[in-house]
Amino acid sequence: MQKHARYWVHRLERRLDKLRHRFKRWYGYSPVIVQPYITYGTTDELWVAGRLLEAKGVAGSIDDSRWKNLVHMMRRYRSDEIPFTDISISLGTDERTVTTDADGYFHYHWQNPADDCVQQPWTNLTLHAADPALPKAESHSVAEVSVPPESAEFAVVSDVDDTIMRTGATNFFRHTKTVLLNNAHSRELFPGTCEFYNALHQGASGDAGNPFFYVSSSPWNIYDLIAEFIEINGLPKGPVLLKDFGLREDRWFKSGHENYKTERIETILKTYPHLKLILIGDSGQHDVYAYLKIAKAHPKRIAAVYIRDLNPTSRSAKITRAADEYATCNVPFKFIKDAAEAAGHARTLDLVTEEAVQTVKSNVAKKT
């Protein structure tokens, strides 16, 4: 019954989207932007992704009121996407074309790029909407693709909510208030996180340039907010991999947290077979279980797992049992109360320098 209901609701939504698109084409779109997502790749292949949207004007500042932040958040979720439109992608003198889907998203797999065009640790591509009839808010956009350097020792996969950004995800009302009434400037970074993450980025050598991947269950609608939060707080730049909350024939609005994360991490492991991963999350959602699946499937590829323990005095027996299973995989695992504790443990595994550990501990001590 639910399967048939999803099918017909999905069909109706797509029909309405097409009618709205035709009306917009006739009436006229507002100025549009190509919003590229930070992605990743190798010297042999690059992934380019983003979305074509009507410009919303949702850039925030530290002085914005809660009301203004709420208005901006509503605009993000009421995104007016531009479907079935060609996007031109340029890398050097080479140019390719990809078409947005019904929700305005585009994904392109660029294989065998010219050697002189791929730069490490970042390769930039130029994007613009190819339709001359569309009014444009900007002439072009730049898509950044992470290409790990040869010096990289490992890669880091990090959750966002309650791992780097304090959101109170385990408390519905606190989480809702944080999400709706704060912007990238007013959201809070856990003490020492910047220093710890940059220590991992630099690695044991001090200049490894280890790549970062931020994997979250948040929707793509707030991509700009998370990417800006990472930049404002001086965290290592890296792909921000979020979820599509749209209706699908096989599901209502979103896939499971666990499956989504394991699929993303599996892809990263496949893309970089020479790199081990450090997995960082929190105990508030399902990170312990998602990471355990990966540890069991690829025990030799996981260098360490760190879980920020949000409720150490009331940790569930289920989470504790799952944590104990990491030992059977010979994967280093630790519940952490803060970045200083994580940095100290990472030092014992020769993942960071002693100098970096002291910097993390000093910052945590100052802010707690």
N, C-alpha and C positions, 0 to 999 in steps of 0.2 A: 504493500500500500504506500509506504513512504517513498519507495523507489519511483512509483508512478507519479506521486505528488511532486517530488523534486523535478522529475522530467518536465512536467507541464508548467511548473512555476519557472523553471529555467528557460523553457521555450518562450513564455510570456515576457520574461525580463529581457531576453534577447530581441524580441519583436519590438518592445518599447524602446530599447536602445537604438535600434535601427531607425525607428520613426523619429526619435529625438535628434539623431545624427542628420537625417535628411532635412528636418526643420532647421537645424543650426546651419547647415550648408546653404539653405535658401535664405534664412534670415541674417546669417552672419555670425561667425564666432568672435568672441573677445580675443585680444592678443594671446597667442599661445607660446608655450615654452617647451623645449625638449629637456626633460629632467633626466639626466643620465645617472645611473647608479655606479658607485665604485665597484668594480668587479675584479676578476683575477684571471691569470693565464700563465703561459710558459713561452719560451722562445719559438715554439712550434704552433701554438694555438692560443687565441685570445677570445674571451667571451665579453660581449658588449650587451648591455641591458639598460632599460630606462622606461620612461613613460611620456607620452605627449599629452599635455594638459593645458587648459586655459589658465593663464597666470592668476594666482590667488592673492599675491601680496601678503604673505604670512611671515615675513622675516620679523623676528622679535628682538627686543633689547632688554637690558637689565632693569630699565625703568618702567616697563610695561605693567599695567594694572592686571589684576586677575580677570577682570571682565574682558579686557582686550585679548588676553591669552585664551579665554574661553571662546571668543569669537573666531580667533585664528584656528583653534582646534576644530571647531565646527566647519570652517571652510575647508580644512584638510580632508575631513570625512565626506564633505559634499563635493568631491572633486569632479570637475567636468572634463572627462577624458575625450580624446579625439581618436576614434577608431578608424581602422581600414585606411590608413594614410601612410605614404612612403616616407621613410627617414633615410637621409643620405649619410653614410659613414665614410670618413676619409682617414687614411693612414698613409702619410707621405703623399705620393702621387697616385696611389691606388684608391679607388672609390667603390663602395658597395651600397646596396639598397636593401632595406628590410621594411616590412609593412607592419604597422601596429595591429594588435588583435582587437576584439570587440570591447575590451576594457582599456584600450589605449596603450597597453604594454608592448614592448618589442624586445626580442632576444635574438642575438646574432652570434654564430660561432665562426670566427675568422680563422681559417686554417692556412698554414704555411705562409705567414706574413713575411715580407722582405726582411732579411737579416738586419739591414741597416736602419730599419724602422722600429724595431723592438728594443726598448731601453730598459735597463734594470736600475733601480727597483720599480720604476713607474714608466708605463707607456701611455701616451696621450693620443686620443683620437678626436676628430672634429665631427660634430653632428649638427644637422639642421633639417627642418621639415621641408621636404621637396616640393610640396604643393605651393605654387606661387600665389594662389588665391587666399591662403590663410594669412591673416595679420599676425606678425611676429613681434613678441615682446623683446627679443634679442636676436641678433643676426645668426648666432651659432652657440652651441654648448660644447664643453670639453669633457669627454669621458676618460676617467683615469682607470687604468688596469694595472693591478699589482702583479709584477713579475719578480719572484724572489731571486735575489742575487746568489751567485755561487758560494758566497761566504755563509749563507744561512745554515744554522745548526739544527733548527727545529721550527715548527710553526705553532702559533697559539690560537685556540678557538675559545672565545669568551662569550658568555651570556651578557645581557645588558641590564634588565630590571633586577634590582636588588643584588646584583653582582658588581657592577661598577656604578650604577645610578640608584640612589636610594628612592624607592617608589612605594614601599609598603605593600608589595604585591600579595602578601598573605592576609592583609586586612582590606576588605572590599571598599569601605568608605574612605580610608586613608589613601588607597591606591587611586581611586576615582578622583579624589581631590587633587592629588599630585599630577595625574595625567591631564586633567582638564584645565587646571588653573595655573600651571607653570609652563615656562618655555625653556629653551636650551640654556639660557643664562641663569635662571632661578632654580633649576633642578640641582640637586646636591650630589657631589661625587664623594664616595667613601674615602676617608683619609688614607694617604699613602698609595692609592691605586695608580695614580699617574707615575709615581716613582717606581713602583713594582713592575708595571707594564713596560715602562721604558727600560728597566733592568733586563726583563725577558727579551725585549726587542734587541738589546745590545748583546745578550747572551754571555757565555763564559769567556769569550775572547774580548768582549768590550766593544766590538764593532761588527757584529755578525749581520745585523739588518734582518733579523728574523721576522717573517710576515705575520700579520694579525688578521683574524677573521672574527667579526662580531655577528653572532647568530642569535636572533631573538624571535619570539613568537608574536611580536608586535606587527601590525599591518604596514604595508608599504606606504600608506597614507601619511605616516609620520616619519618617513625616511629622512627628510631634510632636518627634522628636529634632532634625531639621534646622531646623524652625521655632524651637525653643528655642535652638539654637546661634546662629542669626541674631540673635535678641533679646539673648542674653547678651553677645554681642560687639559690640553697638551698630551692626550693619549696617542699612542702610535696609530697612524692612519692605516686603515684597512677596509676591505669590503664589508658592507653592512647588509646582511642577508636576512630579509624579513619574510612575512607570509602574506599571501593573497587571501583576504577574508571574503572574497566574492562567492556567490552561489554557483555551484557546479552540479552537473547531472548526477555525480556519484557521491555528493555530500551536500550538506546545507550551507555552512558558511566557512568552516575551516577544518583542516586536518588536525590530528592529534599532536600535542606538543612533543611527545616522545618520538613518534615516527618522523615528524618534520625535522627534528634536530639530527637524528641518526642518518637520515637521507642526505642532509647537507654535509655532515662530517664524512660520510662514506665517499661523497664526490670529491671532497678536498683530499682525502687519502689517495684516491685513484689518480687525481691530477698530479700529485707530488709524491710518487712512490719512494723517493729517497729521503723524505723528511718525516721525523717523528712528530707527534702532536702533544701539546700540553692543553688539557681541557679545564676550563674554569667556569664554575656556575654557583648556584646557591641551593639551599635546602628547601626553599619555599615552593618550588614547582616540581618538575620531574627530571631535573638535571642528573641527579644521582642515578636514576634508572636508565636514562638515555645514554649517558656516558658508560654505564656498565655494559650495555649491549655492545658498544664499540670496543670496550676493553676485552670482552670475551671473544669477539670476532677477530680482533687485531691486537693481541696482547703485546707483540713485539714492536708495535708502531706507536704505543702510547707512553710518553716519557713521564707523565705525572698527571694526576687529577686533583684539583683543589675545589672544595665546596665551601662557600661562605655559610657558616652555621647561623641561621637567623634565630633559632630557638633552641639553644644548647640544653636548657633545663627541661624542655618538653619535647625532645626529639622522639619521633615515632619509632616503634620497634621495627616497623617495616623498612624505614630508611637505614636504621642501624644494621639490620641484616644484610641489606643490599651493599652497604659500605664494606662490611666484612668480606663480601665475595670478591672484592678487588684483589685481596691477598692471594686467592686461588689462581688468579691470572698473572701474578707477579708484576702487577701494575702499582706503582707508588700512589697512595691515596691519602688525603688528609682533609679533615674538617678544619676550617680556619676561622678564627674570630676576627682577624684583620689582616691587612697586607703585610705587616711586619712578620707575623707568624708564617705566612706563605713564603715570604722572601727568605727567611731563615731556613725553612725546609728545602727550598729550591737550591740554596747554597750547598746543602749536604749532597745534592744530586749533581753538583757541578753544572748548574744551569745558568747561574748568574755570578757576578764577581762579589767579593767581600766588600769592596767599596760601595757597590750599589746597595747591598743589604743594609749597610750603616745609614745610607741616605734615606732608605725607606723607613727604617726604625726611627730615625730622627724626625721625619715628617709626621709619622703616626703619633709620636710622643707629644708633639707640639699641638696637635689638633684634637686630642682626646683627653 
